[in-house]
Amino acid sequence: MQHRTLLLIAVVMLIILPVAVIASGRLASTVRALAAEAQRVQGFDFSGSSPKDSMIIEFDALAGAFESMKGSLASKANALELAQSKLEKLVRLGIGLSAEKDSNTLMEKILMGAKDLTNADGGTLYIRTEDETLRFQILRNDTLKVAVGGASGDLPEIPAVPLRDAAGKPNHNNVVSYCVNTEKTVNIVDAYDSAQFDFSGTKVFDQRNGYRSQSFLTVPLKPRGGEVIGALQLINARVPGTGDIIPFDPDIQSFVEALAAQAATALYNRQLLDAQEELMDSMIKIIAGAIDAKSPYTGGHCERVPELALMLAEEAGKVSSGPLADFAFRTEEEWREFKIGAWLHDCGKVVTPEYVVDKATKLETIYNRIHEVRTRFEVLLRDAMIDYLRGLIAGQEDEPALRARLEERQAQLREDFAFLAECNVGGEFMAPDKVERLKQIGAQEWTRTLDDRLGLSHEELKRFPAEAPALPVQEKLLDDKPWHIIPRPPGGLERYKDLGFQTKIPEALYNFGEVYNLSVSRGTLSEEERFKINEHIMQTIAMLEGLPFPKHLKRVPEYAGTHHETMIGTGYPRKLDADSLSIPARIMAIADIFEALTASDRPYKKAKSLSESVKILSFFKKDKHIDGDLFDLFLTSGVYRTYAERFLLPEQMDEVDISKYITAPEAAPVG
């Protein structure tokens, strides 16, 4: 029994053990397969499949549940990946929008970014105007291959959408105006089935272009904390890969709204910056216009110089060889910086007295003091007549002798006054012999019988001596009196401290001495007045360098304040040389000089012809006061004539042989 029992057990064991091993192996393989699937799911790999048809009901249920879980996770992961992709796009768009400086390009990026996020076929961007309308700004459509507005072209004549109806109530008839008025996003499945909004214009557009506008997504552009500034409208969402038109997914809508919020802030900030720049430009032009308006003789100078400077700068930027090859303004900011510097090049003239700027004669201050001198000559002429009459009464000389002396005296006085009047007009050069004759004439005396202190202000009286001489008093016909000297106010030059100016500053503010002014050798300005004229550039530099210009405008003071420097360091106010003068600064010098040469509105000189002006400017090149290469370019590019045709009088226009002034290129070395 034992033996048989043991034998039976052994036989049973031999049968059961393999079966158990096989069964357990199958069970283990199911568990291992599930574990492997779990590992793949952990790595976000949903490509495998769960084991099927397990003998164990629980294992089979577990495998089914695992497969369902994996499918759900795969779907969620795909959705998450899609959301992450869109979020990354949204972040990149936000960064790009915040960095964009051009408004048109910014609006284009907004629309194209929204189209990309939603895979929309087309889109339109509207901007709110001050008169409460929505102005069409940019349109893109892939199917129709339409790209208008923005950075790609001019806007077509499309009527603006009013935000108010005729009664002044909010316009809810149009989907865009409704979106802006209510500040709500509007998602329309099919425009042709919509009864809430008027899509008649859309249907006409579709019929005309063979198009079908179906799904619409309209989102308000509202910066944080502000009012709606516009609207973004997307048309016809598409299935990726097929192009089939579908409604806009509500999940995508949230991304578009997020983009719209970022875009609105970026666009609002850009509009503020544009408005600030426009305001700044207007203020600059007002300052320049005010400077020109101070004098009827220099009107337009501050406007013409920038025009000429920009013309020459544009031509210089085209040069590809030689000393000018490396120069070019490559960004709008660089052009704007130069333009502002050009407009402000004479802003310091706001403190320059008008009578100094317009001084047409040597004795001119607020008025031409030659009238005072003429009155003294009138007194001497009458004194001569009185001496003649007294001689007749005394009877000590014959009448013919007395008349001859009278006529000789009157003729001499008239000749002397004519000479003084000629000296007063000024000219290119006054010879020393003329100065000597001037002093001899001025040394003649006349009798003053009235107090010359009556009617003076308390400031004028401060310059007179404490005690007045007894009347009548003999005075010189022309004199340099102590009260002709106007002292410089204490501390008047403090603002120039540490600015590196090398200009000689006269001791007195003004010297109105009659002999002193009539002896001016060239032109009409005394040393003090010449400094006052030159001081405008010092004022310009002091004013501009005291302003907190942003980084992209830091060179404005340089461009505005160096147009009176020369290539050899003989200019003012800092005596800079070629090594210290940039190409734009050299351009400004040529523009300022040529405008002054060709100007027809100066009281102290006649208008010069075009050829005369070019010839004189060539002397500046010869003396190395201006850049020779820029001067040659000024002629060869035709800038001089383009400017002349715009701003010179017809009688100033004549032919110019530029070959006489252009430097011939050096011959290449042989061998």
C-alpha positions as CSV (number, residue, x, y, z in Angstrom):
1,M,0.0,0.0,0.0
2,Q,2.8,2.3,0.9
3,H,4.7,1.4,-2.1
4,R,1.7,1.9,-4.4
5,T,0.7,5.1,-2.6
6,L,4.2,6.5,-3.0
7,L,4.2,5.4,-6.6
8,L,0.8,7.1,-7.2
9,I,2.0,10.3,-5.5
10,A,5.2,10.2,-7.7
11,V,3.1,9.8,-10.8
12,V,0.7,12.6,-9.8
13,M,3.6,14.8,-9.0
14,L,5.2,14.1,-12.3
15,I,1.9,15.2,-14.0
16,I,1.0,18.1,-11.7
17,L,4.5,19.8,-11.5
18,P,4.9,20.4,-15.3
19,V,1.3,21.6,-15.5
20,A,1.9,23.9,-12.5
21,V,5.2,25.1,-14.0
22,I,3.5,25.8,-17.4
23,A,0.5,27.5,-15.7
24,S,2.7,29.6,-13.5
25,G,4.8,30.6,-16.4
26,R,1.8,31.7,-18.3
27,L,0.6,33.7,-15.3
28,A,4.1,35.2,-14.8
29,S,4.4,36.2,-18.5
30,T,1.1,38.1,-18.2
31,V,2.4,39.9,-15.2
32,R,5.8,40.5,-16.9
33,A,4.0,41.9,-20.0
34,L,1.9,44.2,-17.8
35,A,5.1,45.3,-16.0
36,A,6.8,46.0,-19.3
37,E,3.8,48.0,-20.5
38,A,3.9,49.9,-17.2
39,Q,7.6,50.7,-17.8
40,R,6.8,52.0,-21.4
41,V,3.9,54.1,-20.1
42,Q,6.3,55.5,-17.4
43,G,8.5,56.6,-20.3
44,F,5.4,58.0,-22.2
45,D,5.6,55.2,-24.8
46,F,2.1,54.1,-25.6
47,S,3.0,52.1,-28.7
48,G,2.7,48.5,-27.2
49,S,-0.4,46.5,-26.4
50,S,-1.6,44.8,-23.2
51,P,-1.8,40.9,-23.0
52,K,-5.1,39.4,-24.0
53,D,-7.2,36.3,-23.1
54,S,-5.7,35.4,-19.8
55,M,-7.1,32.2,-18.2
56,I,-7.4,34.2,-14.9
57,I,-10.5,36.4,-15.1
58,E,-8.9,38.9,-12.7
59,F,-5.7,39.1,-14.9
60,D,-7.8,39.5,-18.0
61,A,-9.8,42.3,-16.3
62,L,-6.5,43.9,-15.1
63,A,-5.1,43.8,-18.7
64,G,-8.3,45.4,-20.1
65,A,-8.2,48.1,-17.4
66,F,-4.5,48.7,-18.1
67,E,-5.2,49.0,-21.8
68,S,-8.0,51.5,-21.2
69,M,-5.8,53.4,-18.8
70,K,-3.0,53.5,-21.3
71,G,-5.3,54.8,-24.0
72,S,-6.6,57.5,-21.7
73,L,-3.0,58.5,-20.7
74,A,-2.0,58.5,-24.3
75,S,-4.9,60.8,-25.2
76,K,-4.1,63.1,-22.2
77,A,-0.4,63.1,-23.1
78,N,-1.1,64.0,-26.7
79,A,-3.4,66.8,-25.5
80,L,-0.7,67.9,-23.0
81,E,1.9,67.8,-25.7
82,L,-0.3,69.8,-28.0
83,A,-1.0,72.3,-25.2
84,Q,2.7,72.5,-24.4
85,S,3.5,73.1,-28.0
86,K,0.9,75.9,-28.2
87,L,2.1,77.3,-24.9
88,E,5.7,77.3,-26.2
89,K,4.5,79.1,-29.3
90,L,2.6,81.5,-27.1
91,V,5.7,82.2,-25.0
92,R,7.8,82.7,-28.1
93,L,5.2,85.0,-29.6
94,G,5.0,87.0,-26.4
95,I,8.8,87.4,-26.4
96,G,8.8,88.4,-30.1
97,L,5.9,90.8,-29.6
98,S,7.6,92.6,-26.7
99,A,10.8,93.0,-28.7
100,E,9.2,94.3,-31.9
101,K,9.7,98.0,-32.4
102,D,7.8,98.6,-35.7
103,S,4.0,98.8,-35.3
104,N,3.1,97.4,-38.7
105,T,5.4,94.4,-38.2
106,L,4.0,94.0,-34.7
107,M,0.5,93.8,-35.9
108,E,1.5,91.3,-38.6
109,K,3.2,89.1,-36.0
110,I,0.0,89.2,-33.9
111,L,-2.2,88.0,-36.7
112,M,0.2,85.4,-38.1
113,G,0.8,84.0,-34.6
114,A,-3.0,83.7,-34.0
115,K,-3.4,82.0,-37.4
116,D,-0.6,79.5,-36.6
117,L,-2.1,78.7,-33.2
118,T,-5.5,77.9,-34.6
119,N,-4.4,76.7,-38.1
120,A,-6.9,79.3,-39.4
121,D,-7.1,80.0,-43.2
122,G,-7.4,83.7,-42.8
123,G,-7.5,86.6,-40.3
124,T,-8.0,90.3,-39.9
125,L,-6.9,92.8,-37.3
126,Y,-8.8,96.0,-36.5
127,I,-7.5,99.0,-34.5
128,R,-9.8,101.3,-32.5
129,T,-9.6,105.0,-33.7
130,E,-10.1,108.2,-31.7
131,D,-13.4,108.8,-33.5
132,E,-14.8,105.5,-32.2
133,T,-14.5,103.3,-35.2
134,L,-12.6,100.1,-35.9
135,R,-10.1,100.7,-38.7
136,F,-9.1,97.7,-40.8
137,Q,-5.4,97.4,-40.4
138,I,-4.1,94.0,-41.8
139,L,-5.6,91.0,-43.7
140,R,-4.1,87.6,-44.5
141,N,-5.8,84.7,-46.3
142,D,-3.9,81.6,-47.4
143,T,-6.5,80.2,-49.8
144,L,-7.0,83.5,-51.6
145,K,-3.2,84.3,-51.3
146,V,-4.2,87.8,-49.9
147,A,-1.7,89.8,-47.8
148,V,-2.5,93.5,-47.4
149,G,-1.7,96.0,-44.7
150,G,0.9,95.6,-42.0
151,A,4.5,95.5,-43.2
152,S,3.6,94.1,-46.6
153,G,1.7,96.9,-48.3
154,D,-0.6,99.8,-48.2
155,L,-4.1,99.5,-46.9
156,P,-7.0,99.2,-49.3
157,E,-10.0,101.6,-49.1
158,I,-12.2,99.5,-46.7
159,P,-14.8,101.5,-44.7
160,A,-14.2,101.5,-40.9
161,V,-16.6,99.7,-38.7
162,P,-18.5,102.2,-36.4
163,L,-18.7,101.3,-32.7
164,R,-21.9,103.4,-32.4
165,D,-25.0,103.5,-34.5
166,A,-26.8,106.7,-35.7
167,A,-28.5,107.1,-32.3
168,G,-25.3,106.9,-30.4
169,K,-25.9,103.4,-29.0
170,P,-23.4,100.6,-29.1
171,N,-23.3,98.9,-32.5
172,H,-24.0,95.2,-31.9
173,N,-24.9,94.5,-35.5
174,N,-21.4,93.7,-36.6
175,V,-19.5,90.9,-34.9
176,V,-16.3,93.0,-34.6
177,S,-18.0,96.0,-33.1
178,Y,-20.0,93.7,-30.8
179,C,-16.8,92.0,-29.6
180,V,-15.2,95.4,-28.8
181,N,-18.3,96.9,-27.2
182,T,-19.0,93.9,-24.9
183,E,-15.3,93.0,-24.5
184,K,-16.3,89.3,-25.1
185,T,-14.9,86.7,-27.4
186,V,-17.3,85.5,-30.1
187,N,-17.0,82.0,-31.5
188,I,-19.2,81.3,-34.5
189,V,-19.5,77.8,-36.0
190,D,-21.0,78.9,-39.4
191,A,-21.5,82.6,-40.4
192,Y,-24.2,81.6,-42.9
193,D,-26.3,80.1,-40.1
194,S,-25.8,83.1,-37.7
195,A,-28.9,85.3,-37.1
196,Q,-27.3,87.5,-34.4
197,F,-24.9,89.4,-36.7
198,D,-25.0,90.9,-40.2
199,F,-22.7,88.9,-42.5
200,S,-24.0,90.3,-45.7
201,G,-20.7,92.0,-46.5
202,T,-19.0,88.6,-45.9
203,K,-21.3,86.9,-48.3
204,V,-20.7,89.5,-51.0
205,F,-17.0,89.0,-50.5
206,D,-17.3,85.3,-50.7
207,Q,-19.4,85.5,-53.9
208,R,-17.0,87.9,-55.5
209,N,-13.9,85.8,-54.7
210,G,-15.3,82.3,-54.9
211,Y,-14.7,81.7,-51.2
212,R,-16.7,80.3,-48.3
213,S,-16.3,82.0,-44.9
214,Q,-17.5,79.6,-42.3
215,S,-16.1,79.5,-38.8
216,F,-15.2,82.8,-37.1
217,L,-13.3,83.6,-33.9
218,T,-13.3,87.2,-32.9
219,V,-11.3,88.3,-29.8
220,P,-11.0,91.7,-28.3
221,L,-7.6,93.3,-27.9
222,K,-7.5,94.6,-24.3
223,P,-4.3,95.5,-22.4
224,R,-4.4,94.8,-18.8
225,G,-6.1,97.6,-16.9
226,G,-7.0,99.5,-20.1
227,E,-9.8,99.8,-22.6
228,V,-10.1,97.7,-25.7
229,I,-7.8,99.0,-28.4
230,G,-9.0,96.7,-31.3
231,A,-10.0,93.2,-32.3
232,L,-8.5,90.1,-33.8
233,Q,-10.7,88.1,-36.1
234,L,-9.8,84.6,-37.4
235,I,-11.6,82.8,-40.2
236,N,-12.0,79.1,-41.1
237,A,-10.2,76.8,-38.7
238,R,-8.7,73.8,-40.6
239,V,-7.9,70.2,-39.8
240,P,-4.1,69.8,-39.9
241,G,-3.1,67.9,-43.0
242,T,-6.5,67.9,-44.7
243,G,-7.5,71.5,-44.9
244,D,-11.1,70.7,-44.0
245,I,-12.9,73.6,-42.4
246,I,-14.0,73.0,-38.8
247,P,-15.3,75.2,-35.9
248,F,-12.7,76.8,-33.7
249,D,-12.0,74.5,-30.7
250,P,-13.0,76.1,-27.4
251,D,-9.7,74.8,-25.9
252,I,-7.8,76.7,-28.6
253,Q,-9.9,79.8,-27.9
254,S,-8.2,80.2,-24.5
255,F,-4.8,80.3,-26.1
256,V,-5.9,82.9,-28.6
257,E,-7.4,85.0,-25.8
258,A,-4.1,84.7,-23.9
259,L,-2.2,85.8,-27.1
260,A,-4.7,88.6,-27.6
261,A,-4.0,89.8,-24.0
262,Q,-0.2,89.8,-24.6
263,A,-0.6,91.3,-28.1
264,A,-2.9,94.1,-26.8
265,T,-0.3,95.0,-24.2
266,A,2.6,95.0,-26.6
267,L,0.6,96.9,-29.2
268,Y,-0.6,99.4,-26.6
269,N,2.9,100.0,-25.4
270,R,4.1,100.3,-29.0
271,Q,1.4,102.9,-29.6
272,L,2.4,104.8,-26.5
273,L,6.1,104.8,-27.6
274,D,5.1,105.8,-31.2
275,A,3.0,108.6,-29.7
276,Q,5.9,109.7,-27.5
277,E,8.2,109.7,-30.5
278,E,5.7,111.7,-32.5
279,L,5.3,114.2,-29.7
280,M,9.1,114.4,-29.3
281,D,9.5,115.0,-33.1
282,S,6.8,117.6,-33.0
283,M,8.4,119.4,-30.1
284,I,11.8,119.4,-31.9
285,K,10.2,120.8,-35.0
286,I,8.4,123.5,-32.8
287,I,11.8,124.5,-31.3
288,A,13.4,124.6,-34.7
289,G,10.5,126.6,-36.1
290,A,10.6,129.0,-33.2
291,I,14.3,129.6,-33.8
292,D,13.7,130.3,-37.4
293,A,10.6,132.4,-36.5
294,K,12.8,134.7,-34.3
295,S,14.2,136.2,-37.4
296,P,12.5,136.9,-40.7
297,Y,15.9,136.5,-42.4
298,T,16.8,133.0,-41.2
299,G,13.4,131.3,-41.5
300,G,13.7,127.8,-42.7
301,H,17.4,127.3,-41.9
302,C,16.7,124.7,-39.2
303,E,14.4,122.9,-41.6
304,R,16.7,123.0,-44.7
305,V,19.9,121.8,-43.0
306,P,18.3,118.5,-41.9
307,E,16.9,117.9,-45.4
308,L,20.3,118.4,-47.0
309,A,22.1,116.4,-44.3
310,L,19.8,113.4,-44.8
311,M,20.2,113.5,-48.6
312,L,24.0,113.4,-48.2
313,A,23.9,110.7,-45.5
314,E,21.8,108.5,-47.8
315,E,24.3,108.8,-50.6
316,A,27.2,108.2,-48.3
317,G,25.6,105.0,-47.1
318,K,25.6,103.7,-50.7
319,V,29.4,104.1,-51.1
320,S,31.1,100.7,-51.3
321,S,34.8,101.7,-51.5
322,G,37.2,104.3,-50.1
323,P,37.0,106.1,-46.8
324,L,33.2,106.1,-46.7
325,A,32.8,102.4,-47.4
326,D,32.2,101.5,-43.8
327,F,29.6,104.2,-43.2
328,A,25.9,103.5,-43.3
329,F,22.9,104.0,-41.0
330,R,21.6,100.4,-40.8
331,T,18.6,100.8,-38.5
332,E,15.6,103.1,-38.2
333,E,16.9,104.1,-34.8
334,E,20.2,105.3,-36.3
335,W,18.4,107.3,-38.9
336,R,16.2,108.8,-36.3
337,E,19.1,109.7,-34.0
338,F,20.8,111.5,-36.9
339,K,17.6,113.2,-37.9
340,I,17.0,114.5,-34.4
341,G,20.6,115.8,-34.1
342,A,20.2,117.6,-37.5
343,W,16.9,119.2,-36.4
344,L,18.5,120.4,-33.1
345,H,21.8,121.6,-34.6
346,D,20.9,125.2,-33.8
347,C,18.7,124.8,-30.8
348,G,21.1,127.0,-28.8
349,K,20.0,130.0,-30.9
350,V,17.0,130.4,-28.6
351,V,19.3,132.4,-26.4
352,T,21.0,134.3,-29.2
353,P,19.7,137.9,-29.4
354,E,17.8,138.5,-32.6
355,Y,19.6,141.7,-33.4
356,V,22.9,139.9,-33.4
357,V,21.8,137.2,-35.7
358,D,20.3,139.7,-38.1
359,K,23.0,142.4,-37.7
360,A,23.2,143.9,-41.2
361,T,25.3,146.9,-40.4
362,K,28.1,147.6,-38.0
363,L,26.3,150.2,-35.8
364,E,23.1,148.1,-35.6
365,T,21.9,146.9,-32.2
366,I,18.1,147.0,-31.7
367,Y,18.2,149.7,-34.5
368,N,20.8,151.1,-36.8
369,R,22.7,153.8,-34.8
370,I,23.9,155.5,-38.0
371,H,20.8,157.7,-37.5
372,E,22.5,159.1,-34.3
373,V,25.7,159.7,-36.3
374,R,23.8,161.4,-39.1
375,T,22.1,163.7,-36.6
376,R,25.5,164.8,-35.3
377,F,26.5,165.6,-38.8
378,E,23.3,167.5,-39.2
379,V,24.3,169.5,-36.2
380,L,27.7,170.3,-37.6
381,L,26.1,171.3,-40.9
382,R,23.9,173.7,-39.1
383,D,26.9,174.9,-37.0
384,A,28.6,175.7,-40.3
385,M,25.6,177.7,-41.5
386,I,25.5,179.5,-38.1
387,D,29.2,180.4,-38.4
388,Y,28.5,181.7,-41.9
389,L,25.6,183.9,-40.7
390,R,27.6,185.2,-37.8
391,G,30.4,186.2,-40.1
392,L,28.0,188.1,-42.3
393,I,26.6,189.9,-39.2
394,A,30.1,190.7,-37.9
395,G,31.1,192.0,-41.3
396,Q,34.7,191.1,-40.8
397,E,35.0,189.0,-44.0
398,D,33.5,189.2,-47.5
399,E,30.4,187.2,-48.2
400,P,32.0,185.2,-51.0
401,A,34.9,184.1,-48.7
402,L,32.4,183.1,-46.0
403,R,30.2,181.2,-48.5
404,A,33.2,179.4,-50.0
405,R,34.2,178.3,-46.5
406,L,30.6,177.2,-45.8
407,E,30.3,175.2,-48.9
408,E,33.7,173.6,-48.4
409,R,32.8,172.7,-44.9
410,Q,29.4,171.3,-45.8
411,A,30.9,169.3,-48.7
412,Q,33.6,167.8,-46.4
413,L,30.9,166.9,-43.9
414,R,28.8,165.2,-46.5
415,E,31.8,163.4,-47.9
416,D,32.8,162.2,-44.4
417,F,29.3,161.0,-43.6
418,A,29.1,159.1,-46.9
419,F,32.4,157.5,-46.0
420,L,31.1,156.5,-42.5
421,A,27.9,155.2,-44.0
422,E,29.9,153.1,-46.4
423,C,32.0,151.7,-43.5
424,N,28.8,150.9,-41.6
425,V,27.5,148.6,-44.4
426,G,30.6,146.4,-44.0
427,G,32.2,144.1,-46.5
428,E,34.9,141.5,-47.2
429,F,37.8,143.6,-45.9
430,M,38.4,147.1,-44.5
431,A,41.9,148.4,-45.2
432,P,44.0,150.0,-42.4
433,D,44.0,153.4,-44.2
434,K,40.2,153.4,-44.1
435,V,40.3,152.7,-40.4
436,E,42.7,155.6,-39.9
437,R,40.5,158.0,-41.8
438,L,37.5,156.7,-39.8
439,K,39.3,157.7,-36.5
440,Q,40.3,161.1,-37.9
441,I,36.7,161.8,-38.8
442,G,35.5,160.6,-35.5
443,A,37.9,162.9,-33.6
444,Q,36.0,166.0,-34.8
445,E,33.9,167.5,-32.0
446,W,30.4,168.7,-31.7
447,T,28.5,170.5,-28.9
448,R,26.0,168.6,-26.8
449,T,23.7,170.8,-24.7
450,L,21.2,168.3,-23.4
451,D,21.7,165.8,-20.5
452,D,22.4,162.4,-22.0
453,R,21.3,160.6,-18.9
454,L,17.6,161.6,-19.1
455,G,15.2,158.8,-20.1
456,L,17.7,156.0,-19.3
457,S,16.8,152.9,-17.3
458,H,18.5,152.3,-13.9
459,E,20.6,149.5,-15.5
460,E,21.9,151.9,-18.2
461,L,22.7,154.5,-15.6
462,K,24.9,152.1,-13.7
463,R,27.4,152.2,-16.6
464,F,27.7,156.0,-16.4
465,P,30.1,157.9,-14.0
466,A,28.7,159.1,-10.8
467,E,29.0,162.8,-11.7
468,A,27.9,164.3,-15.1
469,P,30.0,167.0,-16.8
470,A,28.7,170.5,-16.9
471,L,26.7,171.4,-20.0
472,P,27.3,172.3,-22.7
473,V,30.0,169.8,-23.4
474,Q,32.2,169.1,-26.4
475,E,32.1,165.5,-27.6
476,K,33.7,163.5,-30.4
477,L,31.8,162.9,-33.5
478,L,32.4,159.2,-33.0
479,D,33.5,157.8,-29.6
480,D,34.0,154.6,-27.6
481,K,32.6,155.6,-24.2
482,P,32.8,153.6,-21.0
483,W,29.0,153.0,-21.0
484,H,29.2,151.4,-24.4
485,I,30.7,148.4,-22.6
486,I,28.1,145.9,-21.4
487,P,29.8,143.8,-18.7
488,R,29.3,140.0,-18.7
489,P,27.0,138.9,-15.8
490,P,28.7,137.1,-13.0
491,G,28.5,133.3,-13.3
492,G,27.1,133.6,-16.9
493,L,29.5,131.0,-18.2
494,E,29.2,128.4,-15.4
495,R,27.1,126.1,-17.5
496,Y,30.0,125.6,-19.8
497,K,32.3,124.3,-17.1
498,D,33.7,120.8,-17.7
499,L,32.4,120.7,-21.3
500,G,35.8,121.0,-22.9
501,F,35.2,124.2,-24.9
502,Q,38.3,125.8,-26.4
503,T,36.7,129.0,-27.6
504,K,38.2,132.3,-26.6
505,I,35.6,134.2,-24.5
506,P,35.7,138.1,-24.7
507,E,35.9,139.9,-21.4
508,A,32.8,142.0,-22.1
509,L,29.4,140.8,-23.0
510,Y,29.0,143.5,-25.7
511,N,30.9,146.6,-26.8
512,F,28.8,149.2,-28.6
513,G,31.6,151.6,-29.1
514,E,31.1,153.5,-32.3
515,V,34.7,153.7,-33.6
516,Y,35.2,150.1,-32.3
517,N,32.3,148.7,-34.3
518,L,32.9,150.8,-37.5
519,S,36.5,149.5,-37.5
520,V,35.4,145.9,-37.8
521,S,37.6,144.6,-40.7
522,R,35.3,141.9,-42.1
523,G,31.5,141.7,-42.0
524,T,29.4,143.6,-39.4
525,L,30.1,141.7,-36.2
526,S,32.4,142.8,-33.4
527,E,34.5,140.3,-31.5
528,E,31.8,140.1,-28.7
529,E,29.0,139.7,-31.2
530,R,30.9,137.1,-33.1
531,F,31.3,135.1,-29.9
532,K,27.7,135.6,-29.1
533,I,26.9,134.0,-32.6
534,N,29.4,131.2,-32.0
535,E,28.1,130.7,-28.5
536,H,24.9,129.2,-29.9
537,I,26.7,126.0,-30.5
538,M,28.0,126.0,-27.0
539,Q,24.5,126.5,-25.8
540,T,23.3,123.7,-28.1
541,I,25.9,121.3,-26.6
542,A,25.2,122.4,-23.0
543,M,21.4,122.0,-23.5
544,L,21.6,118.6,-25.2
545,E,24.2,117.0,-23.0
546,G,22.1,118.0,-20.0
547,L,19.2,115.9,-21.3
548,P,18.8,112.3,-20.3
549,F,18.7,110.8,-23.8
550,P,18.1,107.1,-24.0
551,K,20.9,104.8,-25.3
552,H,19.7,104.8,-28.9
553,L,19.8,108.6,-28.9
554,K,23.1,109.2,-27.1
555,R,24.8,110.6,-30.2
556,V,22.3,113.4,-30.7
557,P,24.5,116.0,-28.9
558,E,27.5,115.0,-31.0
559,Y,25.6,115.3,-34.3
560,A,24.0,118.6,-33.3
561,G,27.1,120.1,-31.8
562,T,30.0,119.5,-34.2
563,H,29.0,121.2,-37.4
564,H,31.4,124.2,-36.8
565,E,34.4,122.0,-36.2
566,T,37.0,121.5,-39.0
567,M,39.2,118.6,-40.1
568,I,42.3,120.4,-38.9
569,G,41.1,121.5,-35.4
570,T,40.6,125.2,-36.2
571,G,36.8,125.1,-35.6
572,Y,34.8,125.7,-32.5
573,P,33.9,125.2,-29.7
574,R,36.1,122.2,-28.9
575,K,38.7,122.5,-31.8
576,L,38.2,118.9,-32.7
577,D,40.1,117.4,-35.7
578,A,39.4,114.7,-38.2
579,D,40.2,111.9,-35.8
580,S,37.4,113.1,-33.5
581,L,34.8,113.8,-36.1
582,S,32.4,111.0,-37.2
583,I,31.1,110.8,-40.7
584,P,27.6,112.1,-39.6
585,A,29.3,115.1,-37.9
586,R,31.2,115.9,-41.1
587,I,28.0,115.6,-43.1
588,M,26.4,118.2,-40.8
589,A,29.2,120.6,-41.4
590,I,28.8,120.5,-45.2
591,A,25.0,120.8,-44.9
592,D,25.2,123.8,-42.6
593,I,27.8,125.7,-44.7
594,F,26.1,125.0,-48.1
595,E,22.7,126.1,-46.7
596,A,24.2,129.3,-45.5
597,L,25.9,130.0,-48.8
598,T,22.8,129.4,-50.9
599,A,20.3,131.1,-48.5
600,S,18.5,134.0,-50.1
601,D,17.1,135.4,-46.9
602,R,20.1,137.0,-45.2
603,P,20.2,140.7,-44.6
604,Y,24.0,141.0,-44.6
605,K,24.6,139.4,-48.0
606,K,23.1,138.9,-51.4
607,A,21.9,135.5,-52.5
608,K,24.7,133.6,-54.2
609,S,24.3,131.6,-57.3
610,L,24.6,127.8,-57.2
611,S,28.0,127.9,-59.0
612,E,29.3,130.6,-56.6
613,S,28.2,128.6,-53.6
614,V,29.9,125.4,-54.9
615,K,33.1,127.3,-55.6
616,I,33.2,128.8,-52.1
617,L,32.5,125.4,-50.6
618,S,35.4,124.1,-52.6
619,F,37.7,126.6,-50.7
620,F,36.5,125.0,-47.5
621,K,37.6,121.6,-48.9
622,K,41.0,123.1,-50.0
623,D,41.5,124.6,-46.5
624,K,40.6,121.2,-45.0
625,H,37.7,122.7,-43.1
626,I,35.3,120.0,-44.5
627,D,35.8,116.4,-45.5
628,G,37.1,116.2,-49.1
629,D,35.6,112.8,-49.8
630,L,32.1,113.9,-48.7
631,F,32.5,117.1,-50.7
632,D,33.3,115.1,-53.8
633,L,30.3,112.8,-53.1
634,F,28.1,115.9,-52.6
635,L,28.9,116.9,-56.2
636,T,29.2,113.5,-58.0
637,S,25.9,112.2,-56.5
638,G,24.0,115.3,-57.6
639,V,22.9,116.1,-54.1
640,Y,23.9,119.7,-54.5
641,R,21.6,120.1,-57.5
642,T,18.7,118.1,-56.0
643,Y,18.8,120.4,-53.0
644,A,19.1,123.5,-55.2
645,E,16.1,122.5,-57.3
646,R,14.0,122.3,-54.1
647,F,15.2,125.3,-52.2
648,L,17.0,127.9,-54.4
649,L,15.4,130.7,-56.2
650,P,15.2,130.4,-60.1
651,E,17.6,133.2,-60.5
652,Q,20.2,131.4,-58.4
653,M,20.2,128.3,-60.6
654,D,23.1,128.1,-63.1
655,E,25.4,125.5,-64.5
656,V,28.2,124.0,-62.4
657,D,31.3,122.4,-63.8
658,I,32.0,119.9,-60.9
659,S,35.1,118.5,-62.7
660,K,37.0,121.6,-61.5
661,Y,36.4,120.8,-57.9
662,I,36.5,116.9,-57.6
663,T,39.8,115.3,-56.5
664,A,41.0,112.9,-59.2
665,P,41.5,109.3,-57.9
666,E,45.1,108.3,-57.4
667,A,46.6,106.1,-60.0
668,A,47.2,102.5,-59.0
669,P,50.8,101.6,-58.4
670,V,52.5,99.7,-61.3
671,G,54.0,96.3,-60.9
